[in-house]
Amino acid sequence: MKQYPHNKISYFLLSKSHKTSTFNEYESRTIDNREIIKSICALPKNFAEIHSDVEHVILHRIIGFHDGYEISFLNDIEDLHKKHQKIKILINDTITNQIAEKNSTSHKNAIYIGNSLTTDLDSLTINRSTFTINEVYDCIEKLISRLSKKDIAYYTELKKITTIKPGKRNTDTKESNIETHPNLFTEPNITLLKSIKIESKKLNHKNIDDKKQIESQVNAIDNIKNYLLQQMKPNALLPDIHYVISDLSSNTGFSFNKSRYNKNSLGSDHNHDRKEIELAIRTANQGKNIEDNCLNPYINELKIERETLTSLISIYCSSKVAPNINTKLSNNDICFKLKNLGDIYRGENRKKINKTMESIQGILNHHMAVALPHIKQRTEKNLKIISNLPIEWAEHDNLPLMIRHNVSRIPVTPGNITTLLQLSQDQIYLTIRSFKKILFISSFPDDDPIKDHAKEKVNKVIDLLKNASPETDIEIIWKTPANKDELIKCIKENKVAITIFDLHGAHDENGGRILLKDESIPAFDLGNYAAVSPIVILSSCDTNPIDRDHQTTTNAFFLAGARTVLSSALPLLSHEASSFIARLLIRIQLYLPKRVEEYKMPIRWSNVVTGMIRRTYYSELTDLLEKKNKISNQEKHALNFSIYNYLDPLSENWPDLILKEISMKTKISKNDLSIFIKKEFRLPDCLKYMQMGNPDQIIIIPEYYDIIDNSHSDLQI
């Protein structure tokens, strides 16, 4: 699994503007380049794809062999000189041949593509409207010929390794019978097909069933992937994302703070446009279809935001050959119920939690009906949700989606966060040594009764691990910052792979807050001062609340450099949260070394966390069965042992096997057990933990793997 650091082709987009859009806060540089972002899908994402055949391109994408597309923004063309990548392609429609030639004089390893350019291979310029893929390949070859002898030798070796048929490039486009009508729901799959050189038949007439189109597209992409896996039988298989589930959710602040967004409270600044803005917000909340040439300028802006998101999803799906399924779930479909659940959970009378959760899952299940036929297989699937809503709570095989499958989520808003997470597609490789040091940040007032809960449980776990295995060498770096300056200092001084935050959290009208011993700080302040670990665990309340707006603590940590954040959808109970952290440490210390080093099997961080949440789910279920006098304490421990054997490693058809096991041990019929779970066990504590961001991009590998390109080599190991 050798990674060549200069295999990537780096795409750059030019834009000086950082203004944000009105409703979902997309940066204007992303909006202005939305069509270019989508068009990049037709270009190679790395040098290896030029000389490979399309079958190997698809195979390498679906097993995550290479990083995804690398797309970055530049404020000025001069900034291109500061970039270290070997193959750089700048795409901009305002650059002329004169500007490109002037820039190339001092900086030769860059290709320029734009509508204002004429194609000249010697000048490395290409007209964007008329180019052929061979012209792009020719320019890349020409660029490489101008590099140093060492670099040329490097690419010569890489070409030799990746060439499937000598003298032949990956240029052949294949016609298909897949019928498509381009719109927001089908565009990502159409773009994906183009990226793997498959042309679909465009239907121009209206009144086409989107659901049938999506079903046809997803089936076609699945058939291609399954056929190649069966025919080519790759030696190393570490599946990337199988499906991308999206919806029509929008800025949830419009739903949860309606009084701030009606025509009477929009303020004097928008005196003239109050009614039009209110109508646009209503359109956003309802997920309504927006026709072309709408007279309301704010609804048109909302339409452009949706087009921008579609372009981002297109590039994400193309990188992984993961079909997109849009559920058409909107804020109005579910936000009222989520607000109810939050109010009940924060109140003293929690009797209605199961009933409210049942209602929420019913709505989610209804909208997920378009996706479930594709993922209704016995094997576990890797699902990426792109939404502001907790789709991971939908059900499959009578289990929450996040328990049945390996699920993580990217928020739709704020736009700068979803852009960052969808365009950052480089994978991080860590080893077991990367987890030998864990930064643990805890901050509570001296008189807080819960201030030592986590520390006590963690120390107990470490002692147990060392008694069971004296060679245990995990080190917890305990830090107790009292204020912002101390917090920033301890983050800067401890570059580790994983940081756990054990403190109080809050989310008020100004967004997420971090509550330290002596100071409460806005979560978004953090990114201005410190770069955090790629893996962040937030053992705090309301870090990604289901009933608040999108200015969450979780999103703040993404801006501070986190790749994935395990966060809370609702308030956490201290003892349960501490137990969860203790379980995580056990999984890191016992499961990871066995899986990665003993069995020599890499694993994605998302699978590590999903496995732990799964075990916790069934542990909470057996605790409830004991509490309800269905089993004794001794029977519970024996049952847990049996259940865990089905989970590690994951058995085929494990949900049914576990249900049978519980039924047999408790002497409760499977039907009655299912009824019990639905009535009593809708929202266990483990479902409050959401895997946000890109945990799938963090791969833990055996020490012997030859990974050259690791952007996190500064971590303490």
CORHU-V880616 format. One record per run of one state. SS is the DSSP state (h for helix, s for strand, l for the rest). FROM is the first residue (numbers start at 1). TO is the last residue. If there is no record, write none. Layout:
ss:SS from:FROM to:TO
ss:SS from:FROM to:TO
This chain:
ss:l from:1 to:2
ss:s from:3 to:3
ss:l from:4 to:7
ss:s from:8 to:8
ss:l from:9 to:9
ss:s from:10 to:14
ss:l from:15 to:19
ss:s from:20 to:20
ss:l from:21 to:26
ss:s from:27 to:27
ss:h from:28 to:32
ss:l from:33 to:33
ss:h from:34 to:42
ss:l from:43 to:45
ss:s from:46 to:46
ss:l from:47 to:47
ss:h from:48 to:51
ss:l from:52 to:53
ss:h from:54 to:62
ss:l from:63 to:69
ss:s from:70 to:74
ss:l from:75 to:76
ss:h from:77 to:82
ss:l from:83 to:87
ss:s from:88 to:91
ss:l from:92 to:96
ss:h from:97 to:106
ss:l from:107 to:109
ss:s from:110 to:114
ss:l from:115 to:119
ss:s from:120 to:120
ss:l from:121 to:124
ss:s from:125 to:127
ss:l from:128 to:132
ss:h from:133 to:145
ss:l from:146 to:148
ss:h from:149 to:162
ss:l from:163 to:173
ss:s from:174 to:180
ss:l from:181 to:186
ss:h from:187 to:195
ss:l from:196 to:197
ss:s from:198 to:202
ss:l from:203 to:209
ss:h from:210 to:232
ss:l from:233 to:242
ss:s from:243 to:246
ss:l from:247 to:252
ss:h from:253 to:256
ss:l from:257 to:257
ss:h from:258 to:260
ss:l from:261 to:267
ss:h from:268 to:286
ss:l from:287 to:296
ss:h from:297 to:320
ss:l from:321 to:322
ss:s from:323 to:326
ss:l from:327 to:330
ss:h from:331 to:346
ss:l from:347 to:352
ss:h from:353 to:375
ss:l from:376 to:381
ss:s from:382 to:386
ss:l from:387 to:390
ss:h from:391 to:393
ss:l from:394 to:394
ss:s from:395 to:396
ss:l from:397 to:398
ss:s from:399 to:400
ss:h from:401 to:404
ss:l from:405 to:405
ss:s from:406 to:410
ss:l from:411 to:414
ss:h from:415 to:423
ss:l from:424 to:427
ss:s from:428 to:430
ss:l from:431 to:431
ss:h from:432 to:435
ss:l from:436 to:436
ss:s from:437 to:443
ss:l from:444 to:452
ss:h from:453 to:468
ss:l from:469 to:474
ss:s from:475 to:479
ss:l from:480 to:483
ss:h from:484 to:493
ss:l from:494 to:497
ss:s from:498 to:508
ss:l from:509 to:510
ss:s from:511 to:515
ss:l from:516 to:519
ss:s from:520 to:522
ss:h from:523 to:528
ss:l from:529 to:534
ss:s from:535 to:539
ss:l from:540 to:552
ss:h from:553 to:559
ss:l from:560 to:563
ss:s from:564 to:568
ss:l from:569 to:573
ss:h from:574 to:598
ss:l from:599 to:602
ss:s from:603 to:604
ss:h from:605 to:627
ss:l from:628 to:632
ss:h from:633 to:647
ss:l from:648 to:653
ss:h from:654 to:666
ss:l from:667 to:669
ss:h from:670 to:680
ss:l from:681 to:684
ss:h from:685 to:688
ss:s from:689 to:693
ss:l from:694 to:694
ss:h from:695 to:697
ss:s from:698 to:700
ss:l from:701 to:706
ss:s from:707 to:707
ss:l from:708 to:717
